Amino acid sequence: MRGPSIKSFIDPFLLWLFSVVVLASLFPVSGAAADAFDLLADLAIAFLFFLHGAKLSRAAIMQGIGNWRLHVLALASTYVLFPMTGLAAQPILAPFTNPLLISGLLFLTLLPSTVQSSVAFTSIARGNVAAAVCSASLSNLLGIFLTPVLVGVFMHSAEGGQGFDWGAVRSIMMQLLLPFLAGHFLRPLIGGFVDRNKKILMPVDRASILLVVFSAFSAAVVNGIWKVLDIADLGLLLLASAVILAIVMGVNVLAARLAKLSREDSIVLLFCGSKKSLVSGVPMAGALFAPDQVGMIVLPLMIFHQLQLFVCAMLANRYARDPIEEPSDAAAQVPQTPEEIAVAAKAQALTVPEACSEGVANNLTLLAGHTERMREDKA
């Protein structure tokens, strides 16, 4: 099997994002034009979250919701472990770079996990896909409530966090939560259309984010973003992002071992618990922060987004190449005694009627004989 090429590690959408940043840097809008772009960006954000709500399937969530230990660990990684790393990084980085960039780094640690890439990497690595869908969807749903609150708690008095207040929490509820709920409650009517036309609607998702990024970086350029940033700042952001990602992934691997999760569930925790959503983060930043701050705030997220895709792509392909252990002979024994039959039936949520007990036992004895002969022939 050929390994993935370097191109497969690069998210094509990130190239569009950087192109928009360059465009905004060369041709920033201001005045009435900036106000018009801001209004379009607000409408695009509302429509984006309306589509997110319409795409969220309750059936997918219910399919994996019973695996509560895994979901608690994944949510703890997203909303406890990540914020702790962001808070710890602030005093360390403060002497070396712009305060708004440090705030942006903290902001990315408060965001929900991704859905699409988490599920895709879990599938490639042969993990528990149903649980990944559930975990990532839960993270995004809770993020609409938790991220604004966490931003209010941890960034309200943070250096460089001027412009944020608790009114922004109410604003995000109106701008993001209401469209999301509207889309979700209308899913019985429009869900089929949305599911059938994902390829058509994806450009709408992406165009909404690009519009927000253009508006944000236009305001940032007008306020002199490239006069206060240099290549050293970007290098420091990349290094800080790599350290945060390594810490989170290492802790998740350790937590999976301590919790004795299966291989499949450990993969879910690794990928769902180590991601941060660009799709949710950019609109949330637009709703939570002043327009002239958004460009700086989302820059660390854009860097972290590509880094997480690069690392997770390598790990997913490594997991895909790992051999999966075959069940041992002891685990593959055919139940024959009444006690063994009762345990096996219970494990499969089956009830063996008393009248059928003798026939079931005879058939299993016959099957055990055939199994033993096949093993001998194979040996």
C-alpha positions as CSV (number, residue, x, y, z in Angstrom):
1,M,0.0,0.0,0.0
2,R,1.4,3.4,-1.0
3,G,1.6,6.0,1.7
4,P,-0.1,9.3,1.4
5,S,1.5,12.1,-0.5
6,I,2.4,15.5,1.0
7,K,-0.6,17.0,-0.9
8,S,-3.0,14.8,1.1
9,F,-1.8,16.5,4.3
10,I,-2.7,20.0,3.1
11,D,-6.3,21.1,3.5
12,P,-7.2,22.7,0.1
13,F,-9.6,25.0,2.0
14,L,-6.7,26.4,3.9
15,L,-5.2,27.6,0.6
16,W,-8.4,29.5,0.0
17,L,-8.2,31.0,3.4
18,F,-4.7,32.3,2.9
19,S,-5.7,33.6,-0.5
20,V,-8.4,35.6,1.1
21,V,-6.0,36.9,3.8
22,V,-3.7,38.0,0.9
23,L,-6.6,39.6,-0.9
24,A,-7.7,41.5,2.2
25,S,-4.1,42.6,2.9
26,L,-3.8,44.0,-0.6
27,F,-7.3,45.4,-1.0
28,P,-8.8,46.0,2.4
29,V,-12.3,47.5,2.6
30,S,-13.2,50.3,4.9
31,G,-16.0,52.8,5.6
32,A,-19.4,52.0,4.1
33,A,-18.0,49.0,2.1
34,A,-16.7,47.5,5.4
35,D,-20.1,47.9,7.0
36,A,-21.7,46.2,4.0
37,F,-19.3,43.3,4.3
38,D,-19.9,43.0,8.1
39,L,-23.6,42.8,7.5
40,L,-23.1,40.1,4.8
41,A,-20.8,38.2,7.1
42,D,-23.4,38.3,9.9
43,L,-26.0,36.9,7.6
44,A,-23.6,34.3,6.3
45,I,-22.8,33.1,9.8
46,A,-26.5,32.8,10.7
47,F,-27.1,30.8,7.5
48,L,-24.0,28.6,8.2
49,F,-25.3,27.6,11.6
50,F,-28.8,27.1,10.2
51,L,-27.3,24.5,7.9
52,H,-25.3,22.9,10.8
53,G,-28.5,22.5,12.7
54,A,-30.2,20.9,9.7
55,K,-27.3,18.5,9.1
56,L,-27.2,17.2,12.8
57,S,-28.9,13.8,12.9
58,R,-30.4,12.8,16.2
59,A,-30.2,9.2,15.0
60,A,-26.4,9.4,14.6
61,I,-26.1,10.8,18.1
62,M,-28.3,8.2,19.7
63,Q,-26.4,5.4,17.9
64,G,-23.3,6.1,20.0
65,I,-24.6,7.9,23.0
66,G,-24.4,4.9,25.3
67,N,-20.6,4.9,25.3
68,W,-20.7,7.5,28.1
69,R,-17.1,6.9,29.4
70,L,-15.6,7.7,26.0
71,H,-17.8,10.8,25.5
72,V,-16.9,12.2,29.0
73,L,-13.2,11.7,28.3
74,A,-13.5,13.4,24.8
75,L,-15.5,16.3,26.2
76,A,-13.0,16.7,29.1
77,S,-10.2,16.9,26.6
78,T,-12.0,19.5,24.5
79,Y,-13.3,21.7,27.3
80,V,-11.0,21.1,30.3
81,L,-7.6,19.9,29.1
82,F,-7.3,22.2,26.1
83,P,-8.3,25.3,28.1
84,M,-5.8,24.4,30.8
85,T,-3.0,24.3,28.1
86,G,-4.1,27.7,26.7
87,L,-4.2,29.3,30.2
88,A,-0.7,27.9,31.0
89,A,0.7,29.2,27.7
90,Q,-0.4,32.8,28.3
91,P,2.2,33.8,31.0
92,I,4.9,31.9,29.1
93,L,4.3,33.6,25.7
94,A,3.3,37.1,27.0
95,P,6.9,38.6,26.9
96,F,7.5,37.4,23.3
97,T,4.5,38.3,21.1
98,N,1.4,40.4,20.6
99,P,-1.2,40.1,23.4
100,L,-4.0,39.6,20.8
101,L,-2.2,36.6,19.3
102,I,-2.0,35.1,22.8
103,S,-5.7,35.7,23.2
104,G,-6.2,34.0,19.9
105,L,-4.3,31.0,21.1
106,L,-6.4,30.8,24.2
107,F,-9.6,31.3,22.1
108,L,-8.7,28.2,19.9
109,T,-8.4,26.1,23.0
110,L,-12.0,27.0,24.0
111,L,-13.6,25.9,20.8
112,P,-15.5,22.6,20.1
113,S,-14.0,19.7,18.2
114,T,-14.4,19.2,14.4
115,V,-17.0,16.7,13.0
116,Q,-16.0,16.0,9.5
117,S,-12.2,15.4,9.9
118,S,-12.6,13.6,13.2
119,V,-15.0,11.1,11.7
120,A,-12.9,10.8,8.6
121,F,-9.6,10.1,10.4
122,T,-11.4,7.6,12.8
123,S,-12.7,5.7,9.8
124,I,-9.2,5.6,8.1
125,A,-7.7,4.3,11.4
126,R,-10.4,1.7,11.7
127,G,-11.9,3.2,14.9
128,N,-15.4,3.3,16.2
129,V,-17.1,5.6,13.6
130,A,-20.5,5.7,15.2
131,A,-19.0,6.8,18.5
132,A,-16.9,9.4,16.7
133,V,-20.0,10.9,15.0
134,C,-21.7,11.0,18.4
135,S,-18.7,12.5,20.2
136,A,-17.9,15.2,17.6
137,S,-21.6,16.2,17.2
138,L,-22.1,16.4,21.0
139,S,-18.9,18.6,21.2
140,N,-20.3,21.0,18.5
141,L,-23.7,21.2,20.0
142,L,-22.3,21.9,23.5
143,G,-19.8,24.4,22.0
144,I,-22.6,26.8,21.1
145,F,-23.3,27.2,24.8
146,L,-19.9,26.5,26.3
147,T,-17.5,28.4,24.1
148,P,-19.1,31.8,24.7
149,V,-19.2,31.2,28.4
150,L,-15.6,30.0,28.6
151,V,-14.5,33.0,26.6
152,G,-16.4,35.2,29.0
153,V,-14.8,33.5,32.0
154,F,-11.2,33.2,30.8
155,M,-10.8,36.1,28.3
156,H,-12.9,38.9,29.9
157,S,-10.0,40.3,31.7
158,A,-7.2,38.8,29.6
159,E,-4.6,41.2,28.2
160,G,-5.5,42.0,24.7
161,G,-9.1,40.8,25.2
162,Q,-10.6,44.3,25.2
163,G,-13.8,44.6,23.4
164,F,-15.4,41.4,24.7
165,D,-18.2,41.6,27.2
166,W,-21.0,39.4,28.4
167,G,-23.3,41.1,25.9
168,A,-21.4,39.1,23.3
169,V,-22.7,35.9,24.9
170,R,-26.2,37.0,24.3
171,S,-25.3,38.1,20.8
172,I,-23.9,34.7,19.9
173,M,-27.0,33.0,21.3
174,M,-29.1,35.1,19.0
175,Q,-26.8,34.9,16.0
176,L,-25.7,31.3,16.2
177,L,-28.0,29.3,18.6
178,L,-31.3,30.4,17.2
179,P,-30.4,29.7,13.5
180,F,-28.9,26.3,14.7
181,L,-32.1,25.3,16.5
182,A,-34.3,26.5,13.7
183,G,-32.3,24.3,11.2
184,H,-32.4,21.3,13.5
185,F,-36.2,21.6,14.2
186,L,-36.8,21.9,10.5
187,R,-34.7,18.8,9.8
188,P,-37.7,16.6,9.4
189,L,-38.8,18.8,6.5
190,I,-35.4,19.8,4.9
191,G,-33.0,17.2,6.3
192,G,-33.4,14.9,3.3
193,F,-32.6,17.7,0.9
194,V,-29.6,18.8,3.0
195,D,-28.2,15.2,3.2
196,R,-28.7,14.6,-0.6
197,N,-27.1,17.9,-1.6
198,K,-24.0,18.0,0.7
199,K,-21.7,18.6,-2.3
200,I,-23.8,21.6,-3.4
201,L,-24.2,23.1,0.1
202,M,-20.5,22.6,1.1
203,P,-19.4,25.7,-1.0
204,V,-22.1,27.7,0.9
205,D,-20.4,26.6,4.2
206,R,-16.9,27.5,2.9
207,A,-18.0,30.8,1.2
208,S,-19.5,32.0,4.5
209,I,-16.3,31.4,6.4
210,L,-14.2,33.1,3.6
211,L,-16.5,36.1,3.8
212,V,-16.0,36.4,7.5
213,V,-12.2,36.0,7.2
214,F,-12.1,38.7,4.5
215,S,-14.1,41.1,6.6
216,A,-12.0,40.4,9.7
217,F,-8.6,40.7,8.0
218,S,-9.7,43.9,6.1
219,A,-10.4,45.5,9.5
220,A,-7.2,44.1,10.9
221,V,-5.1,45.5,7.9
222,V,-6.7,48.9,8.2
223,N,-5.7,48.8,11.9
224,G,-2.1,47.8,11.0
225,I,-1.9,44.1,11.7
226,W,1.1,43.6,9.4
227,K,3.0,46.5,11.1
228,V,3.0,44.7,14.4
229,L,3.5,41.1,13.3
230,D,6.5,39.5,11.7
231,I,7.7,36.0,10.8
232,A,9.0,35.4,14.4
233,D,5.4,35.8,15.7
234,L,4.1,33.2,13.2
235,G,7.0,30.8,14.1
236,L,6.2,31.2,17.8
237,L,2.5,30.4,17.1
238,L,3.4,27.3,15.2
239,L,5.7,26.1,18.0
240,A,3.1,26.8,20.7
241,S,0.4,25.0,18.7
242,A,2.7,22.0,18.3
243,V,3.4,21.8,22.0
244,I,-0.3,22.1,22.9
245,L,-1.3,19.5,20.4
246,A,1.5,17.1,21.6
247,I,0.4,17.5,25.3
248,V,-3.3,16.9,24.5
249,M,-2.6,13.9,22.3
250,G,-0.2,12.4,24.9
251,V,-2.7,12.9,27.7
252,N,-5.5,11.3,25.6
253,V,-3.4,8.2,24.9
254,L,-2.6,7.8,28.6
255,A,-6.2,8.4,29.6
256,A,-7.4,5.7,27.1
257,R,-5.0,3.2,28.6
258,L,-5.9,4.1,32.2
259,A,-9.6,3.8,31.3
260,K,-8.9,0.5,29.5
261,L,-10.7,1.6,26.3
262,S,-10.8,-0.7,23.3
263,R,-8.5,0.1,20.4
264,E,-11.5,1.4,18.4
265,D,-12.6,3.8,21.2
266,S,-9.0,4.9,21.9
267,I,-8.8,6.1,18.3
268,V,-12.0,8.1,18.8
269,L,-10.6,9.8,21.9
270,L,-7.3,10.6,20.2
271,F,-8.9,12.2,17.1
272,C,-12.1,13.8,18.5
273,G,-10.3,15.0,21.7
274,S,-7.4,16.7,19.9
275,K,-9.2,18.7,17.2
276,K,-10.5,22.3,17.2
277,S,-13.1,23.5,14.7
278,L,-12.1,26.2,12.2
279,V,-15.7,26.1,10.8
280,S,-17.2,27.0,14.2
281,G,-14.2,29.1,15.4
282,V,-14.2,31.8,12.7
283,P,-17.9,32.6,12.9
284,M,-17.8,32.6,16.7
285,A,-14.8,35.0,16.7
286,G,-16.8,37.3,14.4
287,A,-19.7,37.3,16.9
288,L,-17.6,37.5,20.1
289,F,-14.9,40.1,19.3
290,A,-14.6,43.6,17.9
291,P,-14.1,43.6,14.1
292,D,-10.6,45.1,14.3
293,Q,-9.5,42.2,16.6
294,V,-11.0,39.2,14.8
295,G,-8.1,38.9,12.3
296,M,-5.5,38.5,15.0
297,I,-7.8,36.3,17.1
298,V,-8.4,33.7,14.3
299,L,-4.7,33.6,13.0
300,P,-3.6,31.1,15.6
301,L,-6.6,28.9,14.8
302,M,-5.7,28.9,11.1
303,I,-2.2,27.7,12.0
304,F,-3.4,25.1,14.5
305,H,-6.0,23.8,12.0
306,Q,-3.4,22.9,9.4
307,L,-1.1,21.4,12.0
308,Q,-3.8,19.2,13.5
309,L,-4.7,17.9,10.0
310,F,-1.1,17.1,9.2
311,V,-0.4,15.2,12.4
312,C,-3.7,13.4,12.4
313,A,-3.4,12.3,8.8
314,M,0.0,10.7,9.6
315,L,-1.4,9.0,12.7
316,A,-4.5,7.7,11.0
317,N,-2.5,6.1,8.2
318,R,-0.2,4.5,10.8
319,Y,-3.2,3.0,12.7
320,A,-4.6,1.8,9.3
321,R,-1.4,-0.2,8.7
322,D,-1.3,-1.8,12.2
323,P,-2.4,-5.4,12.3
324,I,-5.6,-6.1,14.4
325,E,-5.3,-9.1,16.7
326,E,-7.4,-12.1,15.8
327,P,-9.5,-13.5,18.6
328,S,-7.7,-16.3,20.5
329,D,-8.9,-19.9,20.6
330,A,-10.1,-19.4,24.1
331,A,-12.3,-16.5,23.0
332,A,-13.6,-18.4,20.0
333,Q,-14.7,-21.5,21.9
334,V,-18.3,-22.6,21.1
335,P,-20.5,-22.6,24.2
336,Q,-21.7,-26.1,25.1
337,T,-22.7,-26.4,28.8
338,P,-26.0,-24.9,30.0
339,E,-24.1,-22.2,31.9
340,E,-21.9,-21.2,28.8
341,I,-25.0,-21.1,26.6
342,A,-26.9,-18.9,29.1
343,V,-23.9,-16.5,29.3
344,A,-23.5,-16.3,25.5
345,A,-27.3,-15.8,25.0
346,K,-27.3,-13.0,27.6
347,A,-24.3,-11.3,25.9
348,Q,-26.4,-11.2,22.7
349,A,-29.6,-10.1,24.4
350,L,-31.3,-13.4,23.5
351,T,-33.6,-15.6,25.4
352,V,-33.5,-19.4,24.8
353,P,-37.0,-20.8,25.5
354,E,-36.9,-23.9,27.8
355,A,-38.5,-26.1,25.0
356,C,-35.6,-25.2,22.7
357,S,-32.8,-25.7,25.2
358,E,-32.0,-29.3,24.3
359,G,-32.0,-28.6,20.5
360,V,-29.8,-25.6,20.9
361,A,-27.3,-27.6,23.1
362,N,-27.2,-30.4,20.5
363,N,-26.6,-28.0,17.6
364,L,-23.8,-26.2,19.4
365,T,-22.2,-29.6,20.3
366,L,-22.3,-30.5,16.6
367,L,-20.9,-27.0,15.7
368,A,-18.1,-27.4,18.2
369,G,-17.1,-30.8,16.6
370,H,-17.0,-29.2,13.2
371,T,-14.9,-26.3,14.5
372,E,-12.4,-28.6,16.1
373,R,-12.0,-30.6,12.9
374,M,-11.4,-27.4,10.9
375,R,-8.7,-26.3,13.4
376,E,-7.0,-29.7,13.1
377,D,-7.1,-29.5,9.3
378,K,-5.7,-26.0,9.4
379,A,-2.9,-27.1,11.7
